[in-house]
Amino acid sequence: MPDTAPCPPRALPDGFFDRDAQVLAKALLGKIIRHRQGALWLSARIIETEAYYCSDKGSHASLGYTEKRKALFLDGGHIYMYYARGGDSLNFSAHGAGNAVLIKSAYPWLDACSDDNSLAQMQLNNPDASGNPRPAERLCAGQTLLCKAMGLKVPHWDAQRFDPDRLFVEDCGITVQHIIQTTRLGIPHGRDEHLPFRFVDADYARYCTRNPLRRGQVEGRDYFSLTQGN
């Protein structure tokens, strides 16, 4: 068994997550999730996030505190995982009890820490419906696809802190210059579905859960364009 691939200790500190949920949702775009599976580091660049608040009817926290939802009420930087449509979903707690960011989709990331072997493992983790390797650009194109490709499971990580030896988020110096802000996906009618709390890296919009720049979408009505720092 080969040694675990070297990965520099550049994990974001817990304090990075202790900020307003919308601010955090934008700040996480371009950051790299790294999860160790066996001897490999599986990595993906965050390209789509959604912010949630305790007062927001679309959030789990709005239903009240339970042992299962406790991570949402802990300090920023706790991991909250739950099952959505039979798959695992990854969230990070933000500043303020009940506030969090859902990691909606990502794009496989290759570097000295995570090479082609890591990508191959992600494809083994998340094959297509026929059992064939899923194209790289579709591996993490949705919250449950992301967790499946990365090997992230609710029982292992819910209500945990990040662990620099197993799971962390890294700043690799990427600047996301253009962000698309729009409404969240899958929010039932009457549950604050109108709130524009979904954020997408514009350069990767075609690889996210649903492209906010697809034909028929109108800027100023269906989405807003933001620049870095706004």
Residue frames relative to the residue before (quaternion, step in Angstrom):
aa qw qx qy qz dx dy dz
M 1.0000 0.0000 0.0000 0.0000 0.00 0.00 0.00
P 0.3900 -0.7333 0.5004 0.2447 3.62 -0.68 1.04
D 0.5919 -0.5507 0.4419 0.3886 3.52 -1.25 0.42
T 0.6071 -0.5422 0.4277 0.3932 3.54 -1.23 0.47
A 0.5550 -0.6174 0.4416 0.3402 3.56 -0.95 0.88
P 0.5012 -0.6597 0.4566 0.3242 3.61 -0.92 0.83
C 0.0050 0.7864 -0.6170 0.0297 3.53 -0.97 0.86
P 0.3902 -0.7476 0.4776 0.2465 3.61 -0.48 1.10
P 0.4835 -0.6936 0.4567 0.2767 3.60 -0.96 0.83
R 0.2571 0.7763 -0.5318 0.2199 3.58 0.34 1.24
A 0.1971 0.8096 -0.5270 0.1670 3.55 1.10 0.70
L 0.4954 -0.6358 0.5006 0.3156 3.55 -1.03 0.79
P 0.4585 -0.6838 0.4845 0.2956 3.61 -0.92 0.81
D 0.6652 -0.5044 0.3660 0.4112 3.55 -1.22 0.44
G 0.6144 0.5850 -0.3437 0.4026 3.57 1.07 -0.73
F 0.5420 0.6192 -0.4002 0.4034 3.60 1.17 -0.48
F 0.7196 0.4614 -0.2342 0.4631 3.56 1.04 -0.83
D 0.6016 0.5795 -0.3513 0.4230 3.57 1.27 -0.31
R 0.4964 0.6068 -0.4538 0.4236 3.55 0.54 1.26
D 0.7304 -0.4144 0.3070 0.4478 3.54 -1.30 0.30
A 0.5905 -0.6329 0.3725 0.3347 3.57 -0.94 0.91
Q 0.6716 0.4772 -0.3142 0.4717 3.61 0.92 -0.80
V 0.6256 0.5249 -0.3334 0.4711 3.58 1.01 -0.78
L 0.6620 0.4988 -0.2946 0.4755 3.57 0.96 -0.89
A 0.6317 0.5496 -0.3372 0.4304 3.59 0.93 -0.87
K 0.6812 0.4576 -0.2843 0.4957 3.58 1.02 -0.78
A 0.6589 0.5306 -0.3091 0.4344 3.59 0.97 -0.85
L 0.6514 0.5350 -0.3157 0.4358 3.59 1.11 -0.62
L 0.5231 0.6195 -0.4289 0.3983 3.61 1.16 -0.34
G 0.7901 0.2643 -0.2258 0.5049 3.56 -0.81 1.03
K 0.5647 0.5679 -0.3993 0.4463 3.58 1.25 -0.11
I 0.3964 -0.7366 0.5141 0.1895 3.57 -1.21 0.62
I 0.2446 -0.7301 0.6210 0.1465 3.56 -0.89 1.00
R 0.0469 -0.7904 0.6107 0.0137 3.56 -0.90 0.93
H 0.0115 0.7864 -0.6160 0.0447 3.55 -0.87 1.03
R 0.3207 -0.7570 0.5388 0.1837 3.55 -0.78 1.01
Q 0.0001 -0.7590 0.6509 -0.0196 3.54 -0.93 1.00
G 0.8074 -0.0683 -0.0067 0.5860 3.55 -0.32 1.25
A 0.8010 -0.2362 0.2020 0.5116 3.56 -0.77 -1.07
L 0.6660 0.5241 -0.2834 0.4489 3.58 1.28 -0.09
W 0.2873 -0.6884 0.6309 0.2132 3.51 -1.28 0.55
L 0.1829 -0.7617 0.6151 0.0893 3.56 -0.70 1.13
S 0.0369 -0.8386 0.5411 -0.0516 3.57 -0.72 1.06
A 0.0151 0.7906 -0.6112 0.0333 3.54 -1.12 0.73
R 0.3987 -0.7035 0.5480 0.2141 3.53 -1.11 0.85
I 0.4043 -0.7194 0.5115 0.2397 3.60 -0.75 1.03
I 0.0459 -0.8251 0.5631 -0.0089 3.60 -0.74 1.06
E 0.7959 0.1575 -0.0790 0.5793 3.61 1.23 -0.24
T 0.0292 0.7989 -0.5977 0.0607 3.58 -0.85 1.00
E 0.1556 -0.7520 0.6269 0.1312 3.54 -1.34 0.28
A 0.2940 -0.7575 0.5614 0.1569 3.56 -0.97 0.93
Y 0.0608 -0.7830 0.6190 0.0068 3.56 -1.12 0.79
Y 0.1649 -0.7725 0.6088 0.0737 3.54 -1.14 0.80
C 0.6354 -0.5409 0.3917 0.3875 3.56 -1.21 0.52
S 0.6971 0.4760 -0.2620 0.4677 3.58 1.07 -0.77
D 0.5638 0.6154 -0.3506 0.4249 3.56 1.34 -0.22
K 0.4330 -0.7370 0.4577 0.2448 3.59 -0.60 1.12
G 0.6316 0.5412 -0.3326 0.4445 3.58 1.21 -0.36
S 0.6238 0.5692 -0.3348 0.4181 3.59 1.24 -0.20
H 0.5691 -0.5717 0.4660 0.3634 3.55 -1.23 0.48
A 0.6314 0.5679 -0.3366 0.4068 3.59 1.00 -0.81
S 0.5930 0.5913 -0.3693 0.4029 3.59 1.10 -0.60
L 0.6227 0.5459 -0.3264 0.4557 3.58 1.26 -0.40
G 0.6193 -0.5703 0.3294 0.4275 3.56 1.30 -0.07
Y 0.6176 -0.5639 0.4123 0.3614 3.51 -1.30 0.42
T 0.0933 0.7301 -0.6755 0.0431 3.52 -1.13 0.83
E 0.6666 -0.4792 0.3641 0.4399 3.57 -1.22 0.25
K 0.6500 0.5209 -0.3215 0.4503 3.59 1.01 -0.78
R 0.7487 0.3851 -0.2167 0.4941 3.60 1.03 -0.70
K 0.3478 0.7949 -0.4664 0.1720 3.59 1.22 0.02
A 0.5927 0.5930 -0.3772 0.3934 3.62 1.04 -0.67
L 0.6102 0.5673 -0.3474 0.4302 3.58 1.13 -0.62
F 0.7281 0.4220 -0.2175 0.4944 3.56 1.17 -0.60
L 0.5516 0.5925 -0.3948 0.4345 3.57 1.30 0.15
D 0.7261 -0.4309 0.3030 0.4419 3.58 -1.29 0.19
G 0.6528 -0.5066 0.3925 0.4038 3.54 -1.26 0.44
G 0.7295 0.4051 -0.3022 0.4609 3.56 -0.96 0.88
H 0.5292 0.5647 -0.4407 0.4549 3.57 1.22 0.32
I 0.4123 -0.7015 0.5327 0.2327 3.53 -1.19 0.63
Y 0.0699 -0.7673 0.6370 0.0236 3.55 -0.93 0.97
M 0.0170 0.7987 -0.6000 0.0430 3.57 -0.67 1.11
Y 0.0249 0.7839 -0.6191 0.0407 3.54 -1.11 0.73
Y 0.5138 -0.6291 0.4855 0.3233 3.56 -1.31 0.22
A 0.0211 -0.7731 0.6338 -0.0139 3.57 -0.95 0.96
R 0.8344 -0.0863 0.0152 0.5441 3.56 -0.62 1.16
G 0.7443 -0.4394 0.2125 0.4559 3.55 0.96 0.92
G 0.7031 0.4176 -0.2694 0.5086 3.58 1.27 -0.04
D 0.5697 -0.6022 0.4451 0.3385 3.54 -1.30 0.34
S 0.1172 -0.7792 0.6132 0.0556 3.57 -1.15 0.71
L 0.2902 -0.7848 0.5382 0.1009 3.54 -1.06 0.92
N 0.0328 0.7823 -0.6184 0.0666 3.57 -0.89 1.04
F 0.2123 -0.7457 0.6148 0.1446 3.53 -1.27 0.48
S 0.4358 -0.6874 0.5078 0.2824 3.59 -0.89 0.88
A 0.2577 -0.7635 0.5812 0.1136 3.54 -1.16 0.80
H 0.7225 -0.3905 0.3068 0.4810 3.58 -1.25 -0.28
G 0.7781 0.3087 -0.2537 0.4847 3.55 -0.93 0.93
A 0.5382 -0.6502 0.4355 0.3128 3.55 -0.88 0.98
G 0.8243 0.2416 -0.2013 0.4709 3.54 -0.90 1.00
N 0.6261 0.5408 -0.3365 0.4497 3.60 1.26 -0.05
A 0.0898 0.8134 -0.5625 0.1184 3.58 -0.92 0.86
V 0.3051 -0.7094 0.6014 0.2049 3.52 -1.40 0.16
L 0.2804 -0.7348 0.5994 0.1489 3.55 -0.95 0.99
I 0.3029 -0.7157 0.5980 0.1961 3.58 -0.92 0.91
K 0.2156 -0.8497 0.4746 0.0792 3.53 -0.10 1.35
S 0.7868 -0.1724 0.1039 0.5834 3.61 0.97 -0.75
A 0.1396 -0.7787 0.6097 0.0496 3.54 -1.32 0.37
Y 0.3194 -0.7151 0.5864 0.2067 3.54 -1.35 0.00
P 0.5477 -0.6380 0.4092 0.3543 3.64 -0.78 0.93
W 0.1835 -0.7907 0.5817 0.0525 3.54 -0.98 0.95
L 0.0818 -0.8009 0.5930 0.0121 3.57 -0.77 1.07
D 0.2002 0.7417 -0.6230 0.1471 3.55 -1.02 0.90
A 0.7797 -0.3240 0.2240 0.4867 3.60 -1.22 -0.31
C 0.6550 0.5074 -0.2991 0.4733 3.57 1.20 -0.57
S 0.7934 0.1420 -0.0313 0.5911 3.56 1.01 -0.88
D 0.0572 -0.8419 0.5365 -0.0123 3.57 -0.22 1.29
D 0.7947 -0.2905 0.2149 0.4878 3.58 -1.24 -0.38
N 0.5947 0.5612 -0.3697 0.4413 3.59 1.12 -0.54
S 0.6303 0.5232 -0.3263 0.4718 3.57 1.08 -0.73
L 0.6399 0.5121 -0.3216 0.4741 3.58 0.99 -0.83
A 0.6426 0.5240 -0.3237 0.4557 3.59 0.95 -0.83
Q 0.6424 0.5107 -0.3255 0.4696 3.59 1.04 -0.75
M 0.6304 0.5251 -0.3306 0.4664 3.57 1.01 -0.77
Q 0.6559 0.4987 -0.3088 0.4751 3.59 1.03 -0.74
L 0.6146 0.5161 -0.3395 0.4905 3.59 1.13 -0.60
N 0.6493 0.5287 -0.3107 0.4498 3.57 1.00 -0.80
N 0.8250 0.1674 -0.0155 0.5396 3.56 0.99 -0.88
P 0.0245 0.8201 -0.5697 0.0480 3.62 0.48 1.17
D 0.5761 -0.5705 0.4367 0.3898 3.57 -1.26 0.22
A 0.7626 -0.4036 0.2490 0.4400 3.58 -1.30 0.06
S 0.6913 0.4539 -0.2686 0.4939 3.59 1.21 -0.48
G 0.5648 -0.6196 0.3731 0.3973 3.56 1.29 0.00
N 0.5311 0.6223 -0.4029 0.4102 3.57 1.30 0.16
P 0.6404 -0.5204 0.3755 0.4219 3.60 -1.19 0.39
R 0.3752 -0.7197 0.5412 0.2198 3.54 -0.87 0.98
P 0.5498 -0.6031 0.4397 0.3751 3.65 -0.94 0.73
A 0.6234 -0.5881 0.3656 0.3630 3.55 -1.01 0.83
E 0.6894 0.5056 -0.2950 0.4267 3.57 0.92 -0.90
R 0.7111 0.4118 -0.2587 0.5078 3.61 1.24 -0.28
L 0.4229 0.7445 -0.4436 0.2646 3.60 1.23 -0.12
C 0.8130 0.1913 -0.0545 0.5472 3.57 0.92 -0.94
A 0.3822 0.7667 -0.4408 0.2680 3.59 1.25 0.45
G 0.7495 0.2169 -0.1907 0.5956 3.56 0.77 1.10
Q 0.6380 -0.5962 0.3267 0.3617 3.56 -1.06 0.72
T 0.7078 0.4213 -0.2816 0.4922 3.61 0.95 -0.71
L 0.5954 0.5475 -0.3607 0.4643 3.59 1.12 -0.62
L 0.6210 0.5542 -0.3277 0.4470 3.57 1.01 -0.84
C 0.7051 0.4609 -0.2760 0.4628 3.58 0.76 -1.01
K 0.6371 0.5264 -0.3334 0.4537 3.58 1.02 -0.76
A 0.6723 0.4953 -0.2955 0.4640 3.57 0.89 -0.93
M 0.7258 0.4415 -0.2329 0.4734 3.56 1.01 -0.85
G 0.4343 -0.7192 0.4434 0.3123 3.58 1.26 -0.20
L 0.4159 0.7138 -0.4575 0.3288 3.58 1.18 0.61
K 0.0724 -0.8252 0.5596 -0.0237 3.57 -0.73 1.10
V 0.6082 -0.5919 0.4016 0.3442 3.54 -1.04 0.85
P 0.7044 0.4750 -0.3162 0.4220 3.67 0.66 -0.95
H 0.6804 0.5115 -0.2934 0.4352 3.59 1.10 -0.61
W 0.8453 0.2596 -0.0690 0.4618 3.57 0.92 -0.89
D 0.4951 0.6635 -0.4541 0.3293 3.63 1.10 -0.26
A 0.8496 0.1079 -0.1420 0.4963 3.56 -0.98 1.05
Q 0.5141 0.6272 -0.4258 0.4013 3.59 1.22 0.44
R 0.4571 -0.6027 0.5656 0.3286 3.52 -1.39 0.19
F 0.6014 -0.5183 0.4419 0.4177 3.55 -1.28 0.20
D 0.1761 -0.7643 0.6156 0.0771 3.54 -1.19 0.68
P 0.3806 -0.7652 0.4636 0.2338 3.65 -0.39 1.15
D 0.6573 0.4899 -0.3162 0.4774 3.58 1.24 -0.23
R 0.8002 0.2791 -0.1362 0.5130 3.60 1.23 -0.28
L 0.8050 -0.0744 0.0876 0.5820 3.59 0.91 -0.85
F 0.2421 0.7580 -0.5812 0.1702 3.56 -0.81 0.99
V 0.3745 -0.6748 0.5802 0.2603 3.53 -1.39 0.12
E 0.1528 -0.8224 0.5474 0.0242 3.56 -0.82 1.04
D 0.3156 -0.6961 0.6108 0.2067 3.52 -1.22 0.65
C 0.1022 -0.8177 0.5662 0.0200 3.57 -0.44 1.24
G 0.6416 -0.5816 0.3111 0.3915 3.55 1.19 0.49
I 0.4236 0.7004 -0.4711 0.3286 3.58 1.22 0.36
T 0.1703 -0.7634 0.6150 0.0999 3.55 -0.97 0.89
V 0.2045 -0.7612 0.6057 0.1084 3.57 -0.65 1.12
Q 0.2363 -0.8330 0.4888 0.1064 3.56 -0.25 1.25
H 0.8036 0.1968 -0.0790 0.5561 3.57 1.02 -0.78
I 0.0675 -0.7995 0.5963 -0.0257 3.55 -0.76 1.14
I 0.2539 -0.7353 0.6101 0.1506 3.53 -1.09 0.82
Q 0.1220 -0.7797 0.6118 0.0536 3.59 -0.84 1.01
T 0.1442 0.7895 -0.5766 0.1527 3.57 -0.79 1.04
T 0.6787 -0.4785 0.3486 0.4346 3.59 -1.26 -0.10
R 0.5626 -0.6164 0.4448 0.3253 3.54 -1.20 0.59
L 0.4601 -0.6889 0.5000 0.2525 3.53 -1.27 0.42
G 0.8394 0.2626 -0.1687 0.4450 3.56 -1.18 0.61
I 0.4561 0.6658 -0.4701 0.3575 3.61 1.18 0.35
P 0.4340 -0.7178 0.4718 0.2716 3.64 -0.64 1.02
H 0.6287 -0.5343 0.4140 0.3844 3.54 -1.24 0.52
G 0.7998 0.2662 -0.2181 0.4918 3.55 -0.93 0.94
R 0.6501 0.4875 -0.3144 0.4908 3.58 1.30 0.08
D 0.6468 -0.5444 0.3028 0.4401 3.58 0.99 0.87
E 0.1830 0.8244 -0.5086 0.1680 3.53 1.06 0.86
H 0.6164 0.5834 -0.3330 0.4110 3.59 1.24 -0.40
L 0.5403 0.6559 -0.4042 0.3385 3.60 1.16 -0.40
P 0.3416 -0.7691 0.5062 0.1885 3.63 -0.78 0.99
F 0.2470 0.8134 -0.4812 0.2142 3.55 0.64 1.16
R 0.5338 0.5788 -0.4278 0.4439 3.60 1.16 0.53
F 0.0891 -0.8095 0.5802 -0.0096 3.56 -0.89 1.03
V 0.0707 -0.8122 0.5782 -0.0323 3.55 -0.82 1.10
D 0.4424 -0.6381 0.5622 0.2846 3.56 -1.08 0.80
A 0.4273 -0.7560 0.4307 0.2458 3.58 -0.35 1.27
D 0.6485 0.5348 -0.3255 0.4330 3.60 1.02 -0.73
Y 0.7479 0.3390 -0.1932 0.5371 3.59 1.23 -0.41
A 0.2682 0.8192 -0.4824 0.1558 3.59 1.26 0.25
R 0.6793 0.5062 -0.3075 0.4334 3.61 0.96 -0.77
Y 0.6884 0.4662 -0.2804 0.4798 3.59 1.25 -0.23
C 0.5539 0.6239 -0.4012 0.3781 3.62 1.20 -0.06
T 0.7805 -0.3492 0.2247 0.4674 3.57 -1.31 -0.03
R 0.7611 -0.1064 0.0807 0.6348 3.57 0.97 -0.93
N 0.4474 -0.7269 0.4571 0.2499 3.55 -0.64 1.15
P 0.3058 -0.7762 0.5192 0.1857 3.62 -0.51 1.11
L 0.6784 0.4687 -0.2790 0.4922 3.59 1.29 -0.26
R 0.3422 0.7569 -0.4948 0.2552 3.59 1.23 0.30
R 0.6980 -0.4738 0.3343 0.4202 3.53 -1.28 0.39
G 0.7581 0.3653 -0.2845 0.4592 3.56 -1.00 0.87
Q 0.6156 0.5341 -0.3509 0.4612 3.57 1.24 -0.31
V 0.1907 -0.8052 0.5585 0.0580 3.57 -0.87 1.00
E 0.4366 -0.6917 0.5134 0.2596 3.56 -0.82 1.04
G 0.7592 0.3180 -0.2735 0.4976 3.54 -0.95 0.94
R 0.7286 0.3234 -0.2168 0.5635 3.56 1.27 -0.33
D 0.8041 0.2527 -0.1097 0.5269 3.59 0.76 -1.06
Y 0.8004 -0.0006 0.0156 0.5993 3.57 1.17 -0.49
F 0.2693 -0.7310 0.6032 0.1711 3.52 -1.38 0.29
S 0.3215 -0.7319 0.5689 0.1929 3.57 -1.09 0.72
L 0.0992 -0.7897 0.6052 0.0168 3.55 -0.85 1.07
T 0.2738 -0.7215 0.6005 0.2095 3.54 -1.22 0.42
Q 0.6909 -0.4927 0.3310 0.4127 3.56 -1.20 0.55
G 0.7709 0.3268 -0.2677 0.4767 3.52 -0.88 1.01
N 0.6300 0.5118 -0.3390 0.4757 3.62 1.27 -0.23
